[in-house]
Every structure is written in C-alpha cells, then in structure tokens.
Amino acid sequence: MIRRTICLVALLLAAILSPLAAPPAAAQQAESDQRMFSQLATEWLAQLDRLTLAVARAGMTSAEARLYREELAKLRDAAVAQRAANEAQVQSTRALLDALGPAPAADAPPEAPAVAAQRKELTEKIGSFEGRARQAELAIRRCDNLLAQLSSAERTAFAERLMQTGPIPLLPTVLIDAGIELVDTVMLGLRRAAQQVEIFNARGFWPQFAIVVLIVLFAVAVERGPVRKWITRNFGRQPDIAEPTYARRMMAASAEGVAIGLLPAVVLLGAVWLGVSRGLIEGRAVAVVSGAASALAFSLIAAAVVSAALAPDAPAWRMIAINDAQARSLSRRLKLLVAIFAFDIAVDLMASTLGVPEALGAVYNLVSNSAIALVLFAVTQPGLWHRAGPSPGGGAPAQVEGEPDEPTPLSASAMRWLRFRLVASCLMLAVPVLALLGYGAMANYLVNALVWSALLIVAYLALRAFAQEIATVTLDAGTRPGNWARRSLLLDDSQAERLRAWMQILVDTGLSITGILILLPIWGVSLDDIVTWLRRIMGGVSIGRYTLAPGEALAGLMVFAALYVATRLAQRFLSERVLPQTRLDRGAQDSIRASVGYLGITVAILLGVSAMGIDLSNIALIAGALSVGIGFGLQNIVNNFVSGLIMLAERPVRIGDVIRVGDQTGSVRAINVRATEVETGEGATVIVPNSLIVSAPVINLTHKNGTTRVDIKLGVSYDSDPSKVIEVLMQCARANRMVLTLPQPMVEFANFGPSALEFILKFYVAELAQIAPTSNELRIAILRAFREQGIAFAYNRLDLQMLDATGTALPGPLAAAAKTDYTRPA
C-alpha cells in the first residue's frame, strides 16, 4: 500500500513539473540550432573569402573557373535553403505572436506574467530567425557577386580570343609558307598511312579488317534493302495521296531522312567504332578517321533532310511553298553548303588533335569561311524563298493576263524577314573581309554561328508548323480526333477556335524559350552563365518577405486553369444535360449556371493563389487596406457587382424577360457581373448597369408570364352602328391565329369623340415578337371587313364661315368658295 502511494505521488509530481521542464529543453534546442547555424555561417564566410581571392587572381583557366562556379552554386543553394527555412520559421512564430494579441499600452494594466514571458520568448525567436535569414541573404549576395565576376572574366577572355589576329592570308610570304606546310602535311599523312599498313602486316590485322568490312557490307545491304523499303513504304511518300497535310508531309520527310541519311550514318559510325574497339585504328589515326567519319555522317544526314524537305520531284510533298525551279536551285545550293561545312568539320576535328601550321591554317580559314559565307549568302536570296505555286510546266509561275504589274506592299512579317536577311547578309559578307585581315577566329565564330542559327530557325519553323497542324487535326470538326475532342470537352466552333489559339500560344512560347536557350551558346554566351541564370530564376523572385518561384507560379496557374476549365465544363454540362431536364424556367436555369460559374472561379482563384505559396491571410490584409480605395474609387463597380448577385438570387429580371428601363424597351439577353444586356426591337443592344435595375423602377412586361396585351385604337363615323362595329372587330380578332383565346379579346366602346365614335380592340399575344405581325394582320383585316360591311372611318371636318363687319354671314358663291374641308383620319 505504501509503495503504491509513493508511485502515485511520483507520477503526480512528474505531471506537474513536466511543463516547467519544457521551456529549458526548448531553450537548449534553440541554443543548439543557433550554434549549428553560427558554425555554418563561419564556414560560408571562410569559403567565400577564399573564393574571392581565387577569382581575383589573374591567369585563371577555364577549368578553374568552372570548378569555382560549381562550388559557388552549391554554396548559394545551401544559403537559399537556409533563408527559406528561417523565413518559414519567422512566419510561423509571428503567427503565434499575433495570437497573443498586441502588447498592453503603457497606461494599461500589465498582462499576465505567463503571457508576457511567452511574448518575450516568441519575440526573441523571431529576432533570431530574422538574423539567420539576413546572414543567408548576405551569403547569397556575395555568391552572386562572385558569379558575376566569373562571367565577366569569361566574357573578357572570349572577346580577347575573337580579336586575336593571325597571319594575313594573301601576303606572298604567307602563301609560300602555306604551300610548303601543305606539302609537308600531305607527305606526313602519306607516311603515317604507310606506317599503318606496315602495322597491319606486322600484327596480322588483315583478316580482322576483312571481317569488319564484311560486317559493314552486310549492314549496308540490310539498311539499303528491307529496312529502307519498310520505312519508306509505311511512313514515306504515298502516291495515292494527292494533297497530304503538313503533318503527313513532315512525317514522310522525317522517314526519308532516317532511311536515306540517318541509317547510313549510323552504319558508318558503327564501322568506325568497331575498328577502334578491335584495335584496327589506334593512335592519331583515331582522330583522322573519326573526324572524317563524323563529317561524312553529318553530310549524309543533312543532304537527306534537304532532299526530303524540298522534294524537287514531288511538289505535293514539299515542306515549303516554292515552285519546282526554286526547289531544285535551293537543293543544289544547300547540298553544296552541307558538303563545304562537313569538310570544315572534319578538318577542325583533325586539327584539334594533330595540329595545323599557322600559315596553312590562315589560308585554309580564308578559303573555307569565304566559301561557306558566299554559299550561305546565295541560299538566303529572296528569289529562292518567294512563296508561289508551281506553274503547269514546273517552272516559275506564269503572269496572269490583265493583272496590273504594280508592286505589292509588304506585310509586317515580310518587312521583319527583309530586315533579318539584310543583317544576316551583312554578317556573311563580313566573313571573308575579316579572314583577309587576319581575324580568323572572328571569321570562324561568325560562320559557325550563322550556319547553326539557320538550322535552328528551320527546325523552329518546322516544329511550329507541325504543332499547329496537330492542334488543327485535334480540334477540327472534320476529323475523328476533332469530333471526339469536341464531344468530350463540349466545345462549339468558337470555343474550339479559342482553345486552338491558346494551344498555339503555349507551343510558340515553349519553342521560343527553348530556341533562345539553344541560340545563346551558339553566339558565344557561356553555358555556365545560362545555367546560373536559370538557377537564379527558378530559385524565385523576392517580393518583400516572400519569394515567388516560377515553379510555384506555374503550379498556381495550372491549378487555376484546371479549375477554370472544370467550371466551364460544369456550366456547359448543367446547361445542356441537367437543367433542360428540369421544370425550371430559362431565367432560373441561367441563375444556377451563373452561380456555379462565380463559385468555381472564386475557388479557382483562391486555390491558385494558395498553390503559389501566398498566405491568404495577407491577401485579406491587402484587401482591407484597399477597402478605402474601393469605397471611393470603385464603389460603382462594387455596387453593380453586388446588384448582379442580388438579381441572380432574387431574379426580378430573368433572361428572356421584356423590360422597360427609362425610354428603352427590349428583351434581356444576358445578366453579367457589371451590367445587363437588353436587346431592343431594332436589334440594338443596350448595356444597363445592374444597380439601375435594382434601385430604379423597372417595368417587367413578362415577369409572371410572356403574355402581352396589345391595343388597337380606331374611330368610325357617327352614322355607324356600334353593335355591328363591335361584332366585326371581334370576328377579325378571333380569326387571327396569333391572338390568344385565353384571355379572350374584347372591344371597348371608349368615347364619343369630336368627330368619331372611338373604339379600342384589346387582345393578347404569347410573345413579344408577335406584337408587330399580329397588329399588321389585324389592321389589314379590319380595313377589309369595314369596307365589306359599309362601315366608314371617321374624318375630322372643319367648316369655315365668312362674316362681314357686322357679323352677318356672307351669302352666295363667296361663302361657298370660302368653305373648305380639311380632313384627316380619326
């Protein structure tokens, strides 16, 4: 019993003292974290000081710069992670501090000691976390500065390499030295070839060489036989297709490029690899054979793609809109350009290993770069790219008789291409000039940049057209995928067109960004700089205390877009599948549809903003700060928006109702967020603010139902029988098919007019659109019936009597001549 009592007391003491022991444990944990971060910050500082001295050192090599960049990138990533973690801690701790409320004022009673202690502890934590975040931010800034210094040093070194001058090629001494060096190089190559033959003989490589040759010949036979036939038969040009689509033409060109160019290139490179792996090619011969094989493979692939894309003998399968003569000329020039560029690639690969004498290199650069630039200049001439259909004879398009020979003004896109060609032509013509002046490195740089840029632009245009074709096929009503997509997404023509436009915008944006990222290294921008920029962009942009990363922004936009599309699909499903099956009127259905849309868009905005990592409570604070501006500057917009919500809930006006607002009468076509669209009888659309409909008197002619009463007023002479007039009017009303029988038409004997008996025919029609045709038909019927029954319409009669000075009526013809009848319909 005593032991049980002691255990119970011990448990009670532990339960009482555990909360008191928690703060010291938490304080110890916080102190440990602070020591760890201080040690990490000290290591960052030492590492940054060392890298600062290393980057400032002269004579830094590119390999060292790459190592420094990688080290700085790792350090920056660690600092960014620490900054994000401490900022998150600041936010969570600040939320706890806000839960305690504001501190009491100086003249207010002091708060409880426990609350004061917690406030002090949370405030110290916030200060500690903010201090760590600032230290991490300082490390990030220093890393950015060092990375910028590295980039500046690399750009300076690149500019110095481009501006290096060599021998002037056309000087007599340089030409003589180049000739001598060329002879020496050829003789050296022949001696090494003879040595290779001797090695073959000494090592007995000829049987292995024969086996490799047989393997290669077998691969060539297979490639040129069944494989090529299978590819071209299934994916190539089909004679039975008269007008292939762009996607089909692109698939055929790709198939022929693979069959005619890629597969032979693979066989060639495979043969070289087999020879190197078997020891048949070794030493410096590897560089020579590999360079020659790579250049030949490039020329095979490029020439096959040129032939497949231009299709000189198959106009229907041509990828661009040029005639046959242009296609043949362009094909010849492009293949010549490919051959020269491939030979230059082979020489560069060999020279990087074997080396090239200075004078011979200067002369060769002049010849090769000038040849490439001039052929490229010939390829970019506007006459080869003029978009025109082929003439019946296959030549240039024939001139149409009677067509005025006047210059056609260029479009904006044509002007842009003209400027682009002008700039490119100037750069091409500058290549031989730079080579003549001894700037061989600059000439090589321009030639390579121009050629690879041209290839990139061609690939961009081809992929863009292919994506546009895919979007068209996917959403076109005349194709099976298009019909399926339209049925699945409930799209009409306008919505499908908008979706196609957005798809094209997304594809253009993606291709443009990818093309720019590929184009920058072509023109000399360091790949390390590009990676640094991308890493910095993906790390996020700091806005105040928040860091908005592209990934989070993209996630938020995707969430918003997905929910927005889902909302629109839900609205369309309700309006086409669910609501028509109910007994709700059109106005109620539209209110439900609009409410679902407002709710879905609101949820999409909130979830999209939340996916971006933005605290919704801060948005509420911003909204509170903007409430004053909304109250003064945006009160009309808010008033109209709230009035629109009231109209959707109360439904005093519905879609299809005929209303009269002021002097405007028309049918309600749409109730939007800010205003209501009313279509008048003349076909005009009146935009009425929602607040005016809610606050001002509005006459709704069809609020309860669509039945509308129409009145036709008329007057007959006093000689007519009123009972007969009423009977005739009722017969005319009952005989009209658009006059409702319930409520029944009626005739009112309205008044004894000055010159007529006045009647009003009152009848009802079911719709507003029937008022005008029914009134016309009834007026015509009444006129015919009155003429048949001898009922005369009344006319106003005015008698004038001439008096003399004494007031006596003038007798005789003068008075008769002075009497005149002025008549008008009653």
TAJO-V604923 format. One record per residue. N is the residue number from 1. RES is the residue in one small letter. SS is DSSP state (A for helix, B for strand, O for the rest). PSI is psi in whole degrees, 0 to 359 (none if undefined). D_FIRST is the distance of its C-alpha to the first C-alpha in whole Angstrom. Layout:
BEGIN
N:RES:SS:PSI:D_FIRST / N:RES:SS:PSI:D_FIRST
END
This chain:
BEGIN
1:m:O:318:0 / 2:i:A:320:4 / 3:r:A:319:5 / 4:r:A:322:5 / 5:t:A:319:6 / 6:i:A:319:9 / 7:c:A:319:10 / 8:l:A:319:11 / 9:v:A:320:13 / 10:a:A:319:14 / 11:l:A:318:16 / 12:l:A:317:17 / 13:l:A:321:19 / 14:a:A:320:20 / 15:a:A:325:21 / 16:i:A:320:23 / 17:l:A:346:25 / 18:s:A:317:26 / 19:p:A:328:29 / 20:l:A:334:30 / 21:a:A:343:30 / 22:a:A:314:32 / 23:p:A:317:35 / 24:p:A:323:35 / 25:a:A:316:35 / 26:a:A:321:38 / 27:a:A:321:40 / 28:q:A:321:40 / 29:q:A:316:41 / 30:a:A:320:44 / 31:e:A:323:45 / 32:s:A:318:44 / 33:d:A:321:47 / 34:q:A:319:49 / 35:r:A:320:49 / 36:m:A:317:50 / 37:f:A:322:53 / 38:s:A:319:54 / 39:q:A:318:55 / 40:l:A:319:56 / 41:a:A:324:59 / 42:t:A:319:60 / 43:e:A:319:61 / 44:w:A:315:62 / 45:l:A:316:64 / 46:a:A:318:65 / 47:q:A:319:66 / 48:l:A:322:68 / 49:d:A:318:70 / 50:r:A:316:71 / 51:l:A:329:72 / 52:t:A:316:74 / 53:l:A:322:76 / 54:a:A:320:77 / 55:v:A:325:78 / 56:a:A:348:81 / 57:r:O:137:82 / 58:a:O:156:86 / 59:g:O:25:87 / 60:m:O:132:83 / 61:t:O:167:84 / 62:s:A:326:83 / 63:a:A:317:80 / 64:e:A:319:79 / 65:a:A:323:79 / 66:r:A:319:77 / 67:l:A:317:74 / 68:y:A:321:74 / 69:r:A:317:74 / 70:e:A:319:71 / 71:e:A:318:69 / 72:l:A:323:69 / 73:a:A:318:69 / 74:k:A:316:65 / 75:l:A:320:64 / 76:r:A:319:65 / 77:d:A:319:63 / 78:a:A:319:60 / 79:a:A:321:61 / 80:v:A:319:61 / 81:a:A:318:58 / 82:q:A:321:56 / 83:r:A:315:58 / 84:a:A:318:57 / 85:a:A:317:54 / 86:n:A:325:54 / 87:e:A:322:56 / 88:a:A:321:53 / 89:q:A:322:50 / 90:v:A:315:52 / 91:q:A:314:53 / 92:s:A:320:49 / 93:t:A:322:48 / 94:r:A:325:51 / 95:a:A:321:50 / 96:l:A:321:46 / 97:l:A:322:48 / 98:d:A:332:50 / 99:a:A:335:47 / 100:l:O:347:46 / 101:g:O:175:50 / 102:p:O:153:52 / 103:a:O:147:51 / 104:p:O:149:52 / 105:a:O:171:55 / 106:a:O:323:56 / 107:d:O:2:57 / 108:a:O:161:54 / 109:p:O:144:50 / 110:p:O:151:48 / 111:e:O:172:45 / 112:a:O:146:42 / 113:p:A:323:41 / 114:a:A:319:39 / 115:v:A:319:42 / 116:a:A:319:44 / 117:a:A:317:42 / 118:q:A:320:42 / 119:r:A:317:46 / 120:k:A:318:46 / 121:e:A:316:44 / 122:l:A:322:46 / 123:t:A:319:49 / 124:e:A:321:49 / 125:k:A:317:48 / 126:i:A:317:51 / 127:g:A:319:53 / 128:s:A:314:52 / 129:f:A:320:52 / 130:e:A:323:56 / 131:g:A:318:57 / 132:r:A:318:56 / 133:a:A:322:58 / 134:r:A:324:61 / 135:q:A:319:61 / 136:a:A:322:61 / 137:e:A:321:64 / 138:l:A:318:65 / 139:a:A:322:65 / 140:i:A:316:66 / 141:r:A:319:69 / 142:r:A:321:70 / 143:c:A:317:70 / 144:d:A:319:72 / 145:n:A:318:75 / 146:l:A:321:75 / 147:l:A:322:75 / 148:a:A:322:78 / 149:q:A:319:80 / 150:l:A:316:80 / 151:s:A:319:81 / 152:s:A:320:84 / 153:a:A:319:85 / 154:e:A:320:85 / 155:r:A:322:87 / 156:t:A:317:89 / 157:a:A:322:90 / 158:f:A:318:90 / 159:a:A:322:93 / 160:e:A:321:95 / 161:r:A:320:95 / 162:l:A:327:97 / 163:m:O:4:99 / 164:q:O:139:100 / 165:t:O:148:104 / 166:g:O:195:105 / 167:p:O:145:109 / 168:i:O:119:111 / 169:p:O:327:112 / 170:l:O:5:116 / 171:l:O:141:117 / 172:p:A:319:119 / 173:t:A:321:118 / 174:v:A:320:114 / 175:l:A:319:116 / 176:i:A:314:118 / 177:d:A:321:114 / 178:a:A:320:113 / 179:g:A:313:115 / 180:i:A:316:115 / 181:e:A:327:111 / 182:l:A:316:112 / 183:v:A:316:114 / 184:d:A:320:112 / 185:t:A:319:109 / 186:v:A:316:111 / 187:m:A:322:112 / 188:l:A:320:108 / 189:g:A:320:107 / 190:l:A:320:110 / 191:r:A:321:109 / 192:r:A:327:105 / 193:a:A:319:106 / 194:a:A:322:108 / 195:q:A:322:106 / 196:q:A:321:103 / 197:v:A:320:106 / 198:e:A:322:106 / 199:i:A:319:103 / 200:f:A:316:103 / 201:n:A:320:105 / 202:a:A:322:104 / 203:r:A:356:100 / 204:g:O:44:102 / 205:f:O:352:100 / 206:w:A:321:103 / 207:p:A:318:101 / 208:q:A:321:98 / 209:f:A:319:100 / 210:a:A:322:102 / 211:i:A:317:98 / 212:v:A:318:97 / 213:v:A:319:100 / 214:l:A:318:100 / 215:i:A:317:96 / 216:v:A:317:97 / 217:l:A:322:100 / 218:f:A:318:98 / 219:a:A:320:96 / 220:v:A:318:99 / 221:a:A:317:100 / 222:v:A:318:97 / 223:e:A:316:97 / 224:r:A:349:100 / 225:g:A:255:100 / 226:p:A:323:98 / 227:v:A:311:95 / 228:r:A:319:97 / 229:k:A:320:99 / 230:w:A:319:95 / 231:i:A:312:94 / 232:t:A:328:98 / 233:r:A:324:98 / 234:n:A:329:94 / 235:f:A:352:94 / 236:g:O:201:97 / 237:r:O:138:100 / 238:q:O:120:101 / 239:p:O:335:105 / 240:d:O:355:104 / 241:i:O:110:102 / 242:a:O:318:105 / 243:e:O:81:103 / 244:p:O:149:99 / 245:t:O:169:96 / 246:y:A:320:95 / 247:a:A:320:92 / 248:r:A:320:94 / 249:r:A:320:97 / 250:m:A:321:94 / 251:m:A:319:92 / 252:a:A:318:96 / 253:a:A:320:96 / 254:s:A:318:93 / 255:a:A:317:94 / 256:e:A:325:97 / 257:g:A:321:96 / 258:v:A:314:93 / 259:a:A:319:96 / 260:i:A:330:99 / 261:g:A:309:97 / 262:l:A:314:93 / 263:l:A:315:93 / 264:p:A:324:96 / 265:a:A:320:95 / 266:v:A:318:92 / 267:v:A:318:94 / 268:l:A:311:96 / 269:l:A:325:92 / 270:g:A:322:91 / 271:a:A:318:94 / 272:v:A:316:94 / 273:w:A:321:90 / 274:l:A:320:91 / 275:g:A:321:94 / 276:v:A:317:91 / 277:s:A:330:89 / 278:r:O:359:91 / 279:g:O:8:93 / 280:l:O:334:96 / 281:i:O:127:96 / 282:e:O:167:94 / 283:g:O:216:95 / 284:r:O:344:97 / 285:a:A:335:98 / 286:v:A:316:94 / 287:a:A:319:95 / 288:v:A:310:98 / 289:v:A:319:98 / 290:s:A:319:95 / 291:g:A:315:96 / 292:a:A:320:99 / 293:a:A:320:97 / 294:s:A:317:95 / 295:a:A:319:98 / 296:l:A:321:99 / 297:a:A:317:96 / 298:f:A:316:96 / 299:s:A:323:100 / 300:l:A:313:99 / 301:i:A:313:96 / 302:a:A:316:98 / 303:a:A:322:101 / 304:a:A:320:100 / 305:v:A:320:98 / 306:v:A:313:101 / 307:s:A:319:103 / 308:a:A:324:100 / 309:a:A:319:100 / 310:l:A:331:103 / 311:a:O:67:105 / 312:p:O:331:108 / 313:d:O:4:110 / 314:a:O:82:107 / 315:p:A:327:107 / 316:a:A:336:105 / 317:w:A:13:102 / 318:r:O:141:103 / 319:m:O:339:100 / 320:i:O:156:102 / 321:a:O:78:104 / 322:i:O:162:107 / 323:n:O:180:111 / 324:d:A:318:112 / 325:a:A:317:114 / 326:q:A:320:111 / 327:a:A:317:109 / 328:r:A:316:111 / 329:s:A:317:112 / 330:l:A:323:108 / 331:s:A:316:107 / 332:r:A:316:110 / 333:r:A:319:109 / 334:l:A:321:105 / 335:k:A:324:105 / 336:l:A:319:108 / 337:l:A:318:105 / 338:v:A:316:102 / 339:a:A:314:104 / 340:i:A:317:105 / 341:f:A:322:101 / 342:a:A:318:100 / 343:f:A:322:103 / 344:d:A:323:101 / 345:i:A:316:98 / 346:a:A:316:99 / 347:v:A:319:101 / 348:d:A:318:98 / 349:l:A:321:95 / 350:m:A:319:98 / 351:a:A:329:99 / 352:s:A:336:95 / 353:t:A:316:95 / 354:l:A:332:99 / 355:g:O:150:100 / 356:v:O:133:103 / 357:p:O:153:105 / 358:e:A:311:106 / 359:a:A:315:109 / 360:l:A:322:109 / 361:g:A:321:105 / 362:a:A:315:107 / 363:v:A:318:110 / 364:y:A:319:108 / 365:n:A:320:106 / 366:l:A:313:109 / 367:v:A:309:110 / 368:s:A:313:107 / 369:n:A:321:105 / 370:s:A:320:108 / 371:a:A:315:109 / 372:i:A:315:105 / 373:a:A:318:106 / 374:l:A:319:109 / 375:v:A:320:108 / 376:l:A:324:105 / 377:f:A:320:108 / 378:a:A:327:110 / 379:v:A:326:107 / 380:t:O:12:106 / 381:q:O:138:109 / 382:p:A:330:109 / 383:g:A:335:112 / 384:l:A:343:109 / 385:w:O:12:107 / 386:h:O:122:109 / 387:r:O:110:107 / 388:a:O:146:110 / 389:g:O:154:110 / 390:p:O:145:112 / 391:s:O:166:116 / 392:p:O:327:117 / 393:g:O:359:119 / 394:g:O:359:116 / 395:g:O:209:117 / 396:a:O:155:117 / 397:p:O:139:116 / 398:a:O:150:120 / 399:q:O:131:121 / 400:v:O:129:121 / 401:e:O:141:124 / 402:g:O:354:125 / 403:e:O:128:121 / 404:p:O:134:122 / 405:d:O:71:121 / 406:e:O:145:119 / 407:p:O:135:116 / 408:t:O:131:113 / 409:p:O:139:111 / 410:l:O:145:108 / 411:s:O:174:104 / 412:a:A:318:101 / 413:s:A:321:100 / 414:a:A:322:103 / 415:m:A:322:104 / 416:r:A:316:100 / 417:w:A:325:101 / 418:l:A:317:105 / 419:r:A:320:103 / 420:f:A:315:101 / 421:r:A:323:104 / 422:l:A:314:105 / 423:v:A:315:103 / 424:a:A:321:102 / 425:s:A:320:106 / 426:c:A:319:106 / 427:l:A:320:103 / 428:m:A:317:105 / 429:l:A:339:108 / 430:a:A:341:107 / 431:v:A:305:105 / 432:p:A:329:109 / 433:v:A:315:110 / 434:l:A:319:107 / 435:a:A:322:107 / 436:l:A:326:111 / 437:l:O:358:110 / 438:g:O:2:107 / 439:y:O:69:104 / 440:g:A:322:103 / 441:a:A:318:99 / 442:m:A:320:100 / 443:a:A:316:102 / 444:n:A:319:100 / 445:y:A:313:97 / 446:l:A:318:99 / 447:v:A:310:100 / 448:n:A:318:96 / 449:a:A:319:95 / 450:l:A:316:98 / 451:v:A:310:98 / 452:w:A:329:94 / 453:s:A:320:94 / 454:a:A:316:96 / 455:l:A:320:94 / 456:l:A:320:91 / 457:i:A:319:93 / 458:v:A:316:95 / 459:a:A:321:91 / 460:y:A:313:90 / 461:l:A:321:93 / 462:a:A:315:92 / 463:l:A:324:89 / 464:r:A:315:89 / 465:a:A:322:92 / 466:f:A:317:90 / 467:a:A:322:87 / 468:q:A:321:89 / 469:e:A:319:90 / 470:i:A:317:87 / 471:a:A:322:86 / 472:t:A:315:89 / 473:v:A:323:89 / 474:t:A:328:85 / 475:l:A:4:86 / 476:d:O:136:89 / 477:a:O:342:90 / 478:g:O:2:93 / 479:t:O:159:90 / 480:r:A:314:88 / 481:p:A:323:85 / 482:g:A:317:86 / 483:n:A:319:86 / 484:w:A:317:82 / 485:a:A:319:81 / 486:r:A:319:83 / 487:r:A:320:81 / 488:s:A:319:78 / 489:l:A:359:78 / 490:l:O:55:80 / 491:l:O:138:82 / 492:d:O:188:86 / 493:d:A:313:89 / 494:s:A:320:88 / 495:q:A:321:84 / 496:a:A:322:85 / 497:e:A:319:87 / 498:r:A:319:85 / 499:l:A:321:82 / 500:r:A:319:85 / 501:a:A:318:86 / 502:w:A:321:82 / 503:m:A:319:82 / 504:q:A:323:85 / 505:i:A:316:84 / 506:l:A:318:80 / 507:v:A:316:82 / 508:d:A:319:85 / 509:t:A:314:82 / 510:g:A:316:80 / 511:l:A:322:84 / 512:s:A:315:85 / 513:i:A:316:82 / 514:t:A:317:82 / 515:g:A:320:85 / 516:i:A:319:85 / 517:l:A:329:82 / 518:i:A:326:85 / 519:l:A:327:88 / 520:l:A:312:86 / 521:p:A:331:86 / 522:i:A:322:89 / 523:w:O:19:91 / 524:g:O:359:89 / 525:v:O:132:86 / 526:s:O:137:83 / 527:l:A:327:81 / 528:d:A:321:78 / 529:d:A:319:79 / 530:i:A:316:79 / 531:v:A:321:75 / 532:t:A:316:74 / 533:w:A:315:75 / 534:l:A:318:74 / 535:r:A:322:70 / 536:r:A:321:71 / 537:i:A:316:72 / 538:m:A:336:69 / 539:g:A:339:66 / 540:g:O:160:67 / 541:v:B:127:69 / 542:s:B:127:67 / 543:i:B:98:67 / 544:g:O:235:66 / 545:r:O:0:62 / 546:y:B:150:62 / 547:t:B:114:64 / 548:l:B:111:66 / 549:a:O:147:66 / 550:p:A:325:69 / 551:g:A:316:66 / 552:e:A:319:64 / 553:a:A:318:67 / 554:l:A:321:69 / 555:a:A:318:66 / 556:g:A:318:66 / 557:l:A:322:69 / 558:m:A:319:69 / 559:v:A:315:66 / 560:f:A:316:68 / 561:a:A:319:71 / 562:a:A:315:69 / 563:l:A:326:68 / 564:y:A:315:71 / 565:v:A:319:73 / 566:a:A:322:70 / 567:t:A:315:71 / 568:r:A:320:74 / 569:l:A:321:74 / 570:a:A:319:72 / 571:q:A:316:74 / 572:r:A:321:77 / 573:f:A:318:75 / 574:l:A:314:74 / 575:s:A:335:78 / 576:e:A:334:80 / 577:r:A:321:77 / 578:v:A:302:75 / 579:l:A:323:77 / 580:p:A:339:80 / 581:q:A:350:78 / 582:t:O:175:77 / 583:r:O:11:79 / 584:l:O:146:78 / 585:d:O:176:81 / 586:r:A:323:82 / 587:g:A:317:81 / 588:a:A:320:78 / 589:q:A:318:78 / 590:d:A:324:79 / 591:s:A:316:76 / 592:i:A:317:73 / 593:r:A:315:75 / 594:a:A:322:75 / 595:s:A:318:71 / 596:v:A:321:70 / 597:g:A:314:72 / 598:y:A:317:71 / 599:l:A:315:67 / 600:g:A:318:68 / 601:i:A:322:69 / 602:t:A:314:67 / 603:v:A:321:64 / 604:a:A:318:66 / 605:i:A:315:67 / 606:l:A:314:63 / 607:l:A:324:62 / 608:g:A:317:65 / 609:v:A:321:64 / 610:s:A:322:60 / 611:a:A:335:61 / 612:m:O:353:63 / 613:g:O:16:60 / 614:i:O:130:61 / 615:d:O:126:58 / 616:l:A:334:59 / 617:s:A:325:57 / 618:n:A:326:60 / 619:i:A:323:63 / 620:a:A:322:62 / 621:l:A:319:62 / 622:i:A:318:65 / 623:a:A:322:66 / 624:g:A:323:65 / 625:a:A:329:68 / 626:l:O:357:70 / 627:s:A:326:70 / 628:v:A:315:72 / 629:g:A:323:75 / 630:i:A:321:74 / 631:g:A:329:75 / 632:f:A:308:78 / 633:g:O:331:80 / 634:l:O:21:78 / 635:q:A:326:78 / 636:n:A:319:81 / 637:i:A:315:79 / 638:v:A:320:76 / 639:n:A:316:78 / 640:n:A:322:79 / 641:f:A:313:76 / 642:v:A:323:74 / 643:s:A:323:77 / 644:g:A:320:77 / 645:l:A:320:74 / 646:i:A:320:75 / 647:m:A:322:78 / 648:l:A:325:76 / 649:a:A:312:73 / 650:e:A:329:76 / 651:r:O:52:79 / 652:p:O:334:81 / 653:v:O:132:84 / 654:r:O:166:83 / 655:i:O:129:85 / 656:g:O:347:88 / 657:d:O:150:89 / 658:v:B:116:92 / 659:i:B:161:91 / 660:r:B:113:94 / 661:v:B:110:93 / 662:g:O:235:95 / 663:d:O:13:98 / 664:q:B:131:97 / 665:t:B:133:96 / 666:g:B:182:95 / 667:s:B:137:92 / 668:v:B:122:89 / 669:r:B:327:88 / 670:a:B:143:85 / 671:i:B:104:82 / 672:n:O:186:81 / 673:v:O:318:78 / 674:r:O:326:81 / 675:a:B:168:84 / 676:t:B:136:85 / 677:e:B:124:88 / 678:v:B:124:91 / 679:e:B:121:94 / 680:t:B:174:97 / 681:g:O:335:100 / 682:e:O:357:102 / 683:g:O:0:100 / 684:a:O:155:98 / 685:t:B:125:95 / 686:v:B:125:93 / 687:i:B:111:90 / 688:v:B:122:89 / 689:p:B:143:85 / 690:n:A:326:83 / 691:s:A:329:82 / 692:l:A:322:86 / 693:i:A:324:85 / 694:v:A:322:82 / 695:s:A:332:83 / 696:a:O:157:87 / 697:p:O:129:89 / 698:v:O:130:89 / 699:i:B:116:91 / 700:n:B:105:90 / 701:l:O:341:92 / 702:t:O:38:90 / 703:h:O:312:87 / 704:k:O:317:87 / 705:n:O:175:89 / 706:g:O:2:92 / 707:t:O:134:95 / 708:t:B:136:97 / 709:r:B:143:100 / 710:v:B:137:104 / 711:d:B:134:106 / 712:i:B:116:110 / 713:k:B:141:113 / 714:l:B:162:116 / 715:g:B:138:119 / 716:v:B:166:122 / 717:s:O:160:126 / 718:y:O:347:126 / 719:d:O:350:129 / 720:s:O:153:126 / 721:d:O:117:124 / 722:p:A:323:121 / 723:s:A:320:120 / 724:k:A:322:121 / 725:v:A:316:119 / 726:i:A:319:116 / 727:e:A:315:117 / 728:v:A:318:118 / 729:l:A:321:115 / 730:m:A:322:112 / 731:q:A:318:114 / 732:c:A:320:114 / 733:a:A:316:110 / 734:r:A:332:109 / 735:a:A:344:111 / 736:n:O:132:109 / 737:r:O:339:106 / 738:m:O:352:104 / 739:v:O:127:104 / 740:l:O:145:101 / 741:t:O:345:102 / 742:l:O:110:99 / 743:p:O:149:99 / 744:q:O:150:103 / 745:p:O:158:105 / 746:m:B:158:107 / 747:v:B:130:110 / 748:e:B:125:111 / 749:f:B:98:114 / 750:a:B:316:113 / 751:n:B:160:116 / 752:f:B:102:120 / 753:g:O:174:120 / 754:p:O:326:123 / 755:s:O:12:125 / 756:a:O:157:123 / 757:l:B:120:121 / 758:e:B:129:117 / 759:f:B:155:115 / 760:i:B:121:111 / 761:l:B:119:110 / 762:k:B:127:106 / 763:f:B:169:104 / 764:y:B:144:101 / 765:v:B:159:100 / 766:a:O:330:97 / 767:e:O:157:96 / 768:l:O:326:97 / 769:a:O:345:99 / 770:q:A:355:102 / 771:i:A:307:103 / 772:a:A:309:106 / 773:p:A:324:107 / 774:t:A:318:107 / 775:s:A:319:109 / 776:n:A:313:111 / 777:e:A:318:112 / 778:l:A:320:112 / 779:r:A:319:115 / 780:i:A:317:117 / 781:a:A:320:117 / 782:i:A:319:117 / 783:l:A:316:121 / 784:r:A:316:122 / 785:a:A:320:121 / 786:f:A:321:123 / 787:r:A:321:126 / 788:e:A:324:126 / 789:q:A:359:126 / 790:g:O:27:128 / 791:i:O:126:126 / 792:a:O:137:127 / 793:f:B:149:124 / 794:a:O:146:125 / 795:y:B:145:126 / 796:n:O:131:127 / 797:r:O:130:130 / 798:l:O:119:132 / 799:d:O:128:135 / 800:l:O:134:137 / 801:q:O:127:140 / 802:m:O:131:143 / 803:l:B:150:144 / 804:d:O:190:147 / 805:a:O:333:147 / 806:t:O:359:147 / 807:g:O:10:144 / 808:t:O:138:147 / 809:a:B:140:146 / 810:l:O:132:148 / 811:p:O:167:150 / 812:g:A:202:151 / 813:p:A:332:150 / 814:l:A:316:149 / 815:a:A:321:146 / 816:a:A:322:145 / 817:a:A:330:145 / 818:a:A:344:143 / 819:k:O:125:140 / 820:t:O:144:138 / 821:d:O:125:135 / 822:y:O:116:131 / 823:t:O:152:129 / 824:r:O:156:125 / 825:p:B:145:123 / 826:a:O:none:121
END
